[in-house]
Amino acid sequence: MVTVGGRATVDVGIDNGQVVQLGGDMSGSREIEATGHFITPGGVDPHVHLTPPTRQTDGWNWSDDFESGSRAALAGGITTFGNMCFPERDQSLVEAIARDDEEAQELSIADYFLHPVLTYPSKENLADITTLHEQGHTSIKIFLSFRGFDRHVPEFLEAMRIVEKAGGITLIHCEDAAIIDCCCNLLREAGKIEPRYFPEARPVQAEAVSTYRAVGFCETTGCPSYIVHLSSARALAACHDGRSRGVPVYVETRPLYLYLTRQRFDEEDGAKYAGAPPLREQSDVDAMWAALAIGNIDTLATDHAPWLLAEKLDPELDVTNLRQGVADLETSLPMLYSTGVLGGRISLEQFVAVTSTNPAKLFGLYPQKGTLGVGSDADLVVWDDQACRTIDGAAMHSRSDYSPYDGMKVTGWPKYTISRGEVVAEGADVIGKRGRGRLVRRGPHRSI
Ligand SMILES: [Zn+2]
């Protein structure tokens, strides 16, 4: 059994959905033989986009709902996910959370938590932040990449102060809206609107300047801040600068930035790799791995935002409006296990930290989730580090019909995924029933 504190060869006793005993004599109604296999706490992915079937706002209607998305998560060793909850126009944050919760209760196989997305900082929405914190939704998400952000900076800073007072954490998408607009205009004027120019539409300076700004907001308000999907060495330097002065800023990266570079956009169907920020240079990929290895990146989250290939390659789209995001819930942990752990870049303890313990602490789920101690939920993965599969997105659980990693060989997959003591996946076969997933009401943010 592996936790961030180290490893031990022990039997794990589970009763009533929780870990009740580690080592010693035990007996039970079912015994799972795991000799020779590592057991880790179930993955906690704090950043996914699943679309409730009733939400049809164009641009936010990703291909997976809570059922297909949670099926992909469990097959990939992720037992808890955090969904970004976007209010519809004229819907309050409280109403949006209630809507997502109702649909997740009906559909989700895995446990979940919900991040209210503050798209517009009205007085009502600012008041809702405190109400939602009291109900166990102890985070908000803001987008510096939305044009509306720069029209309401004072109100967004007020929101961060409210979150800080309530004991929560703010997730921040760092790309500068004005720089992106300017780049798109320049590309349009130069006639460079094909998808291959996508990295130039959202260049690294848009991320770097926005990340420096987020670190400054964090420093000013004291609100713990979590930079989502950080992609570049320059943005990493901005966070490192703040952290070295004790600013409570945390860093997430996602699999795209560990395995792929911007050269992918030169492929004929390069639009299928589009995400925001875009894929970067090999030197940025190297910086992400180095930061993971020394703890300067705190979490690996998927930002699972799946589309059908035909939607990604829609010829009506150009460099200014490509559909962003890829499916990654089933592949994220096995690929990190394969390339990171078996490849000797990070230890198994670091794997547990970035995929489970750190996100559980930051988002107020620890120690119910994110570790295997007596009293923790019995969410765990028994790994088969001999299992070798070639990625084939069309055959996987997400309704997205491709993977950006199609054809890659990955060694190390879950043999059993267990959620609250129930075997919910055997290998890639998900046997947990829809509707069994539960909302996790969260406590305050904890530092790592
Ligand atoms: Zn996202």
Residues whose N, C-alpha, C, O or C-beta is under 5 A from the ligand:
A	BS01	ZN	D303
